[in-house]
Amino acid sequence: MGLVGAEETSSSSSSFMSDFIQKCGGCVVIDGGFATELERHGADLNDPLWSAKCLIDSPHLVRRVHLDYLDAGANIILTASYQATVQGFEAKGFSSEEAEGLLRRSVEIACEAREIYHDRCTKDSWDVMENGRSSSSSSSSRRPILVAASVGSYGAYLADGSEYSGNYGDAITLETLKDFHRKRVQILANSGADIIAFETIPNKLEAKAYAELLEEEGIEIPAWFSFNSKDGVNVVSGDPISECASIADSCKQVVAVGINCTPPRFIHGLITSIKKVTSKPILVYPNSGETYDGQAKQWVKSSGDVDEDFVTYIGKWREAGASLFGGCCRTSPKTIRGIARVLSSKN
């Protein structure tokens, strides 16, 4: 790419998210927990591939969960690729071509869900017109929707809970992480997704690996970086959130930075810290407030801020400077519907 082309990409990337936020009326609704919804619909996710297992044996359930979140008011749906890696699929006996096909399929299913949803909205608005009532709902029903290709951390692939500690050991270097993620990022960047979502980033090293990878591979679609924290000050590895957010700020492909899979009570302080080091839009999609035990592979009840309680935070987070809001583990379409309602009442 020539210098002019690079500058144009950088310029279009920088306005991508702010333009989208404006189209959504000043605030964006992200979807909610995925794996728990798949389980609610009958999927068995006791597998190292976790939710990505459904790309193999129940893609119809993946599509159904996407549609549930679109019906709830989401402007952004995340693909079922969080735990989907070429290495993980190969370990299950798939060829590299089949593995790459499954990664692309995760984006296709989300795009199909968006199309089904928009078709349904168009039909509904025609029904309204034919019944002689106002058709003013037709433009609002076709709301802006992005498909975000989810990329989980190296720790998510290990399936040992290390994405909740960020402790990968001394053997894992910047180059190891770049090599691990490279193929998946290339595939997802060319899959038809609107944006790549690097989620639950547990340490500064992995953020740096992603930033360098986006640059080295000349990835042109925008990306977001989302970190997780268990103390409201640092990411889970102990690296300061401000240092991690600064890496995201300095990467031209990154159009938003924020927090996910973190208890709601820590979000306000984290938004404040992030806001000090970047002017990029801030996104927050916390978990329900429960804690994940990586060894036992189960969620431990705490004073979980679920649904109504969780939703009461949204106004405060918006005042603190966030503009994209959703939910992570153990949240549901009901949570997202509540968030959408709160935001639409404030616009």
C-alpha positions as CSV (number, residue, x, y, z in Angstrom):
1,M,0.0,0.0,0.0
2,G,1.3,3.5,-0.9
3,L,1.7,6.2,1.6
4,V,-1.5,8.0,0.5
5,G,-3.4,4.7,0.7
6,A,-2.1,4.1,4.2
7,E,-3.1,7.6,5.3
8,E,-6.6,7.2,3.8
9,T,-7.0,3.9,5.7
10,S,-5.8,5.5,8.9
11,S,-8.2,8.4,8.5
12,S,-11.2,6.2,7.6
13,S,-10.4,3.9,10.5
14,S,-10.3,6.8,13.0
15,S,-13.7,8.0,12.1
16,F,-15.3,4.5,11.6
17,M,-16.5,4.1,15.2
18,S,-17.4,7.7,15.9
19,D,-19.5,7.7,12.7
20,F,-21.2,4.4,13.7
21,I,-21.9,5.8,17.2
22,Q,-23.5,8.8,15.6
23,K,-25.7,6.6,13.4
24,C,-26.8,4.8,16.5
25,G,-27.9,8.0,18.1
26,G,-24.9,8.6,20.3
27,C,-24.7,5.2,22.1
28,V,-24.2,1.7,20.8
29,V,-25.6,-1.6,22.2
30,I,-23.3,-4.6,22.1
31,D,-24.7,-8.1,22.6
32,G,-24.3,-10.3,25.7
33,G,-23.1,-13.6,27.0
34,F,-22.8,-16.2,24.3
35,A,-21.8,-19.6,25.8
36,T,-24.5,-19.5,28.5
37,E,-27.1,-18.7,25.9
38,L,-26.0,-21.7,23.8
39,E,-26.2,-23.9,26.8
40,R,-29.7,-22.6,27.6
41,H,-30.7,-23.7,24.1
42,G,-29.4,-27.2,24.8
43,A,-25.7,-27.1,23.6
44,D,-23.1,-29.1,25.5
45,L,-20.0,-27.0,25.7
46,N,-17.8,-29.2,27.9
47,D,-15.0,-29.1,25.4
48,P,-11.7,-27.2,24.9
49,L,-13.4,-25.5,22.0
50,W,-16.2,-24.2,24.2
51,S,-18.7,-22.1,22.2
52,A,-16.7,-22.7,19.0
53,K,-17.8,-26.4,19.2
54,C,-21.2,-25.2,18.0
55,L,-19.7,-24.1,14.7
56,I,-19.1,-27.8,14.1
57,D,-22.2,-29.5,15.4
58,S,-25.0,-26.8,15.9
59,P,-24.6,-23.7,13.8
60,H,-28.4,-23.2,13.9
61,L,-28.0,-22.5,17.7
62,V,-25.3,-20.0,17.0
63,R,-27.6,-18.2,14.5
64,R,-30.5,-18.4,17.0
65,V,-28.5,-16.7,19.8
66,H,-27.4,-13.9,17.4
67,L,-31.0,-13.4,16.5
68,D,-32.1,-13.3,20.1
69,Y,-29.6,-10.5,20.7
70,L,-30.7,-8.6,17.6
71,D,-34.3,-8.9,18.8
72,A,-33.1,-7.5,22.1
73,G,-31.7,-4.3,20.5
74,A,-28.0,-5.0,19.8
75,N,-26.2,-2.9,17.3
76,I,-23.1,-5.1,17.4
77,I,-23.1,-8.9,17.4
78,L,-19.9,-10.8,18.2
79,T,-19.1,-14.0,16.2
80,A,-18.7,-17.4,17.9
81,S,-15.0,-17.4,17.2
82,Y,-13.7,-16.4,20.6
83,Q,-12.3,-19.8,21.3
84,A,-12.0,-20.8,17.6
85,T,-8.4,-21.2,16.5
86,V,-6.7,-23.1,13.7
87,Q,-4.6,-24.9,16.3
88,G,-7.7,-25.8,18.4
89,F,-9.6,-27.2,15.4
90,E,-6.5,-29.2,14.2
91,A,-6.2,-30.7,17.7
92,K,-9.7,-32.1,17.2
93,G,-8.6,-33.7,14.0
94,F,-9.6,-31.1,11.4
95,S,-7.3,-30.2,8.5
96,S,-6.0,-26.6,8.4
97,E,-8.3,-25.9,5.4
98,E,-11.3,-27.2,7.4
99,A,-10.2,-25.1,10.4
100,E,-10.0,-22.0,8.3
101,G,-13.4,-22.7,6.9
102,L,-14.9,-23.0,10.4
103,L,-13.4,-19.6,11.3
104,R,-15.0,-18.0,8.2
105,R,-18.2,-19.8,8.9
106,S,-18.5,-18.0,12.3
107,V,-18.6,-14.7,10.4
108,E,-21.0,-16.0,7.8
109,I,-23.5,-17.2,10.4
110,A,-23.5,-13.8,12.1
111,C,-24.0,-12.0,8.7
112,E,-26.8,-14.4,7.9
113,A,-28.5,-13.6,11.3
114,R,-28.2,-9.8,10.5
115,E,-29.8,-10.4,7.0
116,I,-32.6,-12.5,8.5
117,Y,-33.2,-9.8,11.1
118,H,-33.3,-7.0,8.6
119,D,-35.5,-9.0,6.2
120,R,-37.9,-9.6,9.1
121,C,-37.9,-5.9,10.0
122,T,-38.6,-4.9,6.4
123,K,-41.5,-7.4,6.2
124,D,-42.9,-6.0,9.5
125,S,-42.8,-2.5,8.2
126,W,-44.6,-3.5,5.0
127,D,-47.2,-5.2,7.2
128,V,-47.7,-2.0,9.1
129,M,-48.1,0.0,5.9
130,E,-50.6,-2.6,4.4
131,N,-52.7,-2.3,7.6
132,G,-53.1,1.4,7.0
133,R,-51.0,2.4,9.9
134,S,-48.0,4.8,9.9
135,S,-44.8,3.3,8.3
136,S,-42.6,5.6,10.4
137,S,-41.3,2.5,12.2
138,S,-39.6,1.2,9.0
139,S,-36.6,3.4,9.1
140,S,-36.0,3.0,12.8
141,S,-36.4,-0.8,12.6
142,R,-33.5,-1.1,10.1
143,R,-31.1,0.1,12.7
144,P,-27.3,0.0,12.1
145,I,-25.8,-3.4,12.9
146,L,-22.1,-4.4,12.8
147,V,-20.7,-8.0,12.8
148,A,-17.6,-8.1,15.1
149,A,-15.2,-11.1,14.5
150,S,-14.2,-12.2,18.0
151,V,-10.6,-13.0,18.8
152,G,-9.9,-14.6,22.2
153,S,-6.6,-14.5,23.9
154,Y,-3.9,-17.2,23.9
155,G,-5.1,-18.1,27.4
156,A,-8.6,-18.8,26.0
157,Y,-7.1,-21.3,23.5
158,L,-5.2,-23.0,26.4
159,A,-8.6,-23.5,28.1
160,D,-7.0,-23.6,31.5
161,G,-8.4,-20.3,32.8
162,S,-5.2,-18.3,32.1
163,E,-7.1,-15.6,30.3
164,Y,-8.3,-14.7,33.8
165,S,-4.7,-14.5,35.2
166,G,-2.7,-13.4,32.2
167,N,0.1,-15.6,33.4
168,Y,1.5,-17.4,30.4
169,G,5.0,-18.2,31.8
170,D,8.4,-17.0,30.7
171,A,8.4,-19.3,27.6
172,I,5.7,-17.2,25.9
173,T,7.2,-14.2,24.1
174,L,5.9,-11.4,21.9
175,E,6.9,-13.4,18.8
176,T,5.2,-16.6,20.1
177,L,1.9,-14.7,20.5
178,K,2.1,-13.0,17.1
179,D,2.8,-16.4,15.4
180,F,-0.1,-18.0,17.3
181,H,-2.6,-15.3,16.3
182,R,-1.4,-14.5,12.8
183,K,-3.4,-16.9,10.7
184,R,-6.6,-16.5,12.6
185,V,-6.4,-12.7,12.3
186,Q,-5.6,-12.9,8.6
187,I,-8.7,-15.1,8.0
188,L,-11.1,-13.1,10.1
189,A,-9.9,-9.8,8.5
190,N,-10.9,-11.2,5.1
191,S,-14.1,-12.9,6.2
192,G,-16.7,-10.2,5.6
193,A,-16.8,-9.0,9.3
194,D,-17.0,-5.2,9.8
195,I,-14.5,-5.1,12.7
196,I,-12.2,-7.4,14.7
197,A,-12.8,-7.6,18.4
198,F,-9.8,-8.5,20.4
199,E,-11.5,-9.5,23.7
200,T,-10.6,-10.3,27.3
201,I,-6.9,-9.2,26.8
202,P,-5.2,-10.2,30.0
203,N,-1.8,-8.6,29.8
204,K,0.2,-5.9,28.1
205,L,2.3,-8.4,26.1
206,E,-0.7,-9.7,24.2
207,A,-2.0,-6.2,23.5
208,K,1.4,-5.4,22.0
209,A,1.3,-8.6,19.9
210,Y,-2.1,-7.7,18.5
211,A,-1.0,-4.1,17.7
212,E,2.2,-5.2,15.9
213,L,0.3,-8.0,14.1
214,L,-2.3,-5.5,12.7
215,E,0.5,-3.3,11.5
216,E,2.7,-6.1,10.1
217,E,-0.1,-7.8,8.2
218,G,-1.5,-4.5,6.9
219,I,-4.9,-5.3,8.3
220,E,-7.3,-2.8,6.9
221,I,-10.6,-3.5,8.7
222,P,-10.9,-1.7,12.1
223,A,-10.4,-3.4,15.4
224,W,-11.1,-2.9,19.1
225,F,-9.1,-3.9,22.1
226,S,-11.0,-4.9,25.2
227,F,-9.2,-5.8,28.5
228,N,-10.3,-7.6,31.7
229,S,-9.6,-6.6,35.3
230,K,-10.3,-8.1,38.7
231,D,-9.3,-5.0,40.8
232,G,-10.5,-2.0,38.9
233,V,-6.9,-0.6,38.5
234,N,-4.9,-3.2,36.5
235,V,-5.7,-5.8,33.9
236,V,-5.7,-9.4,35.4
237,S,-2.0,-9.9,35.0
238,G,-1.2,-6.9,37.1
239,D,-0.2,-4.6,34.2
240,P,-1.7,-1.1,34.7
241,I,-4.8,-0.5,32.6
242,S,-3.5,2.9,31.5
243,E,-0.4,1.2,30.0
244,C,-2.5,-1.3,28.1
245,A,-5.0,1.3,26.9
246,S,-2.0,3.4,25.7
247,I,-0.9,0.5,23.4
248,A,-4.5,0.5,21.9
249,D,-4.4,4.3,21.5
250,S,-1.2,4.2,19.6
251,C,-2.4,1.6,17.1
252,K,-4.1,3.3,14.1
253,Q,-6.3,0.3,13.3
254,V,-7.9,0.3,16.8
255,V,-11.1,2.4,16.8
256,A,-12.3,1.7,20.3
257,V,-10.8,0.5,23.6
258,G,-12.4,-0.8,26.7
259,I,-13.2,-3.5,29.2
260,N,-15.1,-6.8,29.1
261,C,-15.6,-9.8,31.3
262,T,-15.0,-7.7,34.5
263,P,-17.4,-7.3,37.5
264,P,-19.7,-4.2,37.0
265,R,-18.5,-2.6,40.2
266,F,-15.0,-2.0,38.7
267,I,-16.1,-0.4,35.4
268,H,-16.5,3.2,36.4
269,G,-12.9,3.5,37.7
270,L,-11.5,1.7,34.6
271,I,-13.4,4.1,32.2
272,T,-11.8,7.0,34.1
273,S,-8.3,5.5,33.8
274,I,-8.8,4.7,30.1
275,K,-10.2,8.2,29.3
276,K,-6.9,9.7,30.6
277,V,-4.8,8.0,27.9
278,T,-7.1,7.9,24.8
279,S,-9.7,10.0,23.0
280,K,-10.9,6.9,21.2
281,P,-14.5,5.7,22.0
282,I,-14.7,3.6,25.1
283,L,-16.7,0.3,25.2
284,V,-17.7,-1.6,28.3
285,Y,-19.4,-5.0,28.4
286,P,-18.9,-6.5,31.9
287,N,-19.9,-9.9,33.1
288,S,-22.7,-10.5,35.6
289,G,-20.5,-9.9,38.6
290,E,-19.8,-13.6,39.2
291,T,-16.3,-15.1,39.2
292,Y,-15.0,-17.8,36.9
293,D,-12.9,-20.6,38.5
294,G,-10.5,-21.6,35.7
295,Q,-9.4,-24.8,37.4
296,A,-12.9,-26.1,38.2
297,K,-14.3,-24.6,35.0
298,Q,-17.3,-23.1,36.7
299,W,-18.8,-19.8,37.7
300,V,-18.9,-19.0,41.4
301,K,-21.9,-17.0,42.6
302,S,-21.1,-13.7,44.1
303,S,-23.4,-10.7,44.6
304,G,-24.0,-10.8,40.8
305,D,-25.2,-7.5,39.4
306,V,-27.7,-9.2,37.0
307,D,-30.3,-7.7,34.7
308,E,-32.0,-4.8,36.5
309,D,-29.2,-4.1,38.9
310,F,-26.6,-4.3,36.2
311,V,-28.6,-2.0,34.0
312,T,-28.7,0.7,36.6
313,Y,-25.0,1.3,36.1
314,I,-25.4,2.3,32.4
315,G,-26.2,6.0,33.0
316,K,-23.1,6.3,35.3
317,W,-20.8,4.6,32.8
318,R,-22.1,6.9,30.1
319,E,-21.5,10.0,32.2
320,A,-18.0,8.7,32.9
321,G,-17.2,8.6,29.1
322,A,-18.2,5.2,27.7
323,S,-20.3,5.1,24.5
324,L,-20.7,1.4,23.7
325,F,-22.4,-0.9,26.2
326,G,-23.2,-4.6,26.4
327,G,-22.7,-7.7,28.5
328,C,-20.3,-10.5,28.8
329,C,-20.4,-13.9,30.6
330,R,-23.7,-14.8,32.3
331,T,-25.6,-11.9,30.8
332,S,-28.6,-12.6,28.5
333,P,-30.9,-11.0,25.9
334,K,-32.9,-9.8,28.8
335,T,-29.9,-7.8,30.1
336,I,-29.3,-6.4,26.6
337,R,-32.9,-5.4,26.2
338,G,-32.7,-3.5,29.5
339,I,-29.5,-1.7,28.3
340,A,-31.2,-0.8,25.0
341,R,-34.2,0.6,26.8
342,V,-32.1,2.7,29.2
343,L,-30.1,4.2,26.4
344,S,-33.0,4.9,24.1
345,S,-34.7,6.7,27.0
346,K,-31.7,8.9,27.5
347,N,-31.2,9.9,23.8
